[in-house]
């Protein structure tokens, strides 16, 4: 009987995709011990947008959050999502920052780093994979899955071999927009399993109503693990429900190692949490229903929920359909980048700007200009020449690895911040999000809550 690992995403991706990462530590702390006992392969609990949201919206130190989870979760590996050279921000950082961040992520509790580059330009994940392995953690390299005239199974097999040669410990097919068709999932997993010797994991979203079928076909093809969310925070733009996948896989002759009774207890805990976010309006019903039209728009869960929030803030939610129709046009102009952070934010926001201004590329985002210059890596396809000319102006395109042009900044920044902090973690928070982190660090120094929070965590553990 083949065992299929289940990674639980309620603490990160489900939280991010459904409620824009607004779940505070205190809202899930009481169930951490049961999550640890449930038999999951791993708990995805950090990375992605959690870092930014902790500081910006939740008044939490993301490093404390990780340490506090680790104090309670002692058996199940903790997993994070890392954007390669982008880390958790929206631009590339020098290698010294990448290495220091990974060292401290592992030191503070991360066991598995799922590492991806939005463009599948693996020059941008080499340093992260190397440092992850040096720190003794598990380096899971990603193939960012998308559909376009230039993406196919042969291309993905080539990428899987590159990851194996780079020293990745496992491979994740990262289908952030829920685009993978069931039969494609079978063929892709089977082809990659034949091409490399590494464990293969499949990550998808229920955005288009395909993920559950894709997971079952992937299981038939020999997939080693899948990402799921406890049912109260599943489906829609989130992952397939953990319980449903557990029982359907076992009925099909597979083993998951997950405790079904504990799954019910965990779900019962999260039901009122979900109800809270429904009442506050942070859980919008639009993200809960499968929307197969996204097979055209290719918009991942977190991107859709954030786009809805942006349009609401501009009192322009009536423009949603126009913005959705503009997304694939912008994507084509940019050479068919996969819609995953930071590309999803770039493409989505540029599409929104195009519609709200009434003229395509009347205003080009600075991030889109940087992408056209090559600051994010090599575009998968050809960028629209007219857009390229308009975006570059007098600038020259970058042909090499952009991080090679960046000077080390960690020690310099640490010296600059010596009057407000001596914490390496604070220094990294500032480098990633300087505008919000500086005030946060100053306020934390004036009003330390760490000791109080640790006492609360200790009480939960005891």
Rosetta blueprint (number, residue, H / E / L):
1 X L
2 X L
3 X E
4 X L
5 X E
6 X E
7 X E
8 X E
9 X L
10 X L
11 X L
12 X L
13 X H
14 X H
15 X H
16 X H
17 X H
18 X H
19 X H
20 X L
21 X L
22 X L
23 X L
24 X L
25 X H
26 X H
27 X H
28 X H
29 X H
30 X H
31 X H
32 X H
33 X H
34 X H
35 X H
36 X H
37 X H
38 X L
39 X L
40 X L
41 X L
42 X E
43 X E
44 X E
45 X E
46 X E
47 X E
48 X L
49 X L
50 X H
51 X H
52 X H
53 X H
54 X H
55 X H
56 X H
57 X L
58 X L
59 X L
60 X L
61 X L
62 X H
63 X H
64 X H
65 X H
66 X H
67 X H
68 X H
69 X H
70 X H
71 X H
72 X H
73 X L
74 X L
75 X L
76 X L
77 X E
78 X E
79 X E
80 X E
81 X E
82 X E
83 X L
84 X H
85 X H
86 X H
87 X L
88 X L
89 X L
90 X L
91 X L
92 X L
93 X L
94 X L
95 X H
96 X H
97 X H
98 X H
99 X H
100 X H
101 X H
102 X H
103 X H
104 X H
105 X H
106 X H
107 X H
108 X L
109 X L
110 X L
111 X L
112 X E
113 X E
114 X E
115 X E
116 X L
117 X L
118 X L
119 X L
120 X L
121 X L
122 X H
123 X H
124 X H
125 X L
126 X H
127 X H
128 X H
129 X H
130 X H
131 X H
132 X H
133 X H
134 X H
135 X L
136 X L
137 X L
138 X E
139 X E
140 X E
141 X E
142 X E
143 X E
144 X E
145 X L
146 X L
147 X L
148 X L
149 X L
150 X L
151 X L
152 X L
153 X H
154 X H
155 X H
156 X H
157 X H
158 X H
159 X H
160 X H
161 X H
162 X H
163 X H
164 X H
165 X H
166 X H
167 X L
168 X L
169 X L
170 X E
171 X E
172 X E
173 X E
174 X E
175 X L
176 X L
177 X L
178 X L
179 X L
180 X L
181 X L
182 X H
183 X H
184 X H
185 X H
186 X H
187 X H
188 X H
189 X H
190 X H
191 X H
192 X H
193 X H
194 X H
195 X H
196 X L
197 X L
198 X L
199 X E
200 X E
201 X E
202 X E
203 X E
204 X L
205 X L
206 X L
207 X L
208 X L
209 X L
210 X L
211 X H
212 X H
213 X H
214 X H
215 X H
216 X H
217 X H
218 X H
219 X H
220 X H
221 X L
222 X L
223 X L
224 X L
225 X E
226 X E
227 X E
228 X E
229 X E
230 X L
231 X H
232 X H
233 X H
234 X L
235 X L
236 X L
237 X L
238 X L
239 X L
240 X L
241 X E
242 X H
243 X H
244 X H
245 X H
246 X H
247 X H
248 X H
249 X H
250 X H
251 X H
252 X L
253 X L
254 X L
255 X E
256 X L
257 X L
258 X L
259 X L
260 X H
261 X H
262 X H
263 X H
264 X H
265 X H
266 X H
267 X H
268 X H
269 X H
270 X H
271 X H
272 X H
273 X H
274 X H
275 X H
276 X H
277 X H
278 X H
279 X H
280 X H
281 X L
282 X L
283 X L
284 X L
285 X H
286 X H
287 X H
288 X L
289 X L
290 X L
291 X L
292 X L
293 X L
294 X H
295 X H
296 X H
297 X H
298 X L
299 X L
300 X L
301 X H
302 X H
303 X H
304 X H
305 X H
306 X H
307 X H
308 X H
309 X H
310 X H
311 X H
312 X H
313 X H
314 X L
315 X L
316 X L
317 X H
318 X H
319 X H
320 X H
321 X H
322 X H
323 X H
324 X H
325 X H
326 X H
327 X H
328 X H
329 X H
330 X H
331 X H
332 X H
333 X H
334 X L
335 X L
336 X L
337 X L
338 X L
339 X L
340 X L
341 X L
342 X L
343 X H
344 X H
345 X H
346 X H
347 X H
348 X H
349 X H
350 X H
351 X H
352 X H
353 X H
354 X H
355 X H
356 X H
357 X H
358 X L
359 X L
360 X L
361 X L
362 X L
363 X L
364 X L
365 X L
366 X H
367 X H
368 X H
369 X H
370 X H
371 X H
372 X H
373 X H
374 X L
375 X L
376 X L
377 X L
378 X L
379 X L
380 X L
381 X L
382 X L
383 X L
384 X L
385 X H
386 X H
387 X H
388 X H
389 X H
390 X H
391 X H
392 X H
393 X L
394 X L
395 X L
396 X L
397 X L
398 X L
399 X L
400 X L
401 X L
402 X H
403 X H
404 X H
405 X H
406 X L
407 X L
408 X L
409 X L
410 X H
411 X H
412 X H
413 X H
414 X H
415 X H
416 X H
417 X L
418 X L
419 X L
420 X L
421 X L
422 X L
423 X L
424 X H
425 X H
426 X H
427 X H
428 X H
429 X H
430 X H
431 X H
432 X H
433 X L
434 X H
435 X H
436 X H
437 X H
438 X H
439 X H
440 X H
441 X H
442 X H
443 X H
444 X H
445 X H
446 X H
447 X L
448 X L
449 X L
450 X H
451 X H
452 X H
453 X H
454 X H
455 X H
456 X H
457 X H
458 X H
459 X H
460 X H
461 X H
462 X L
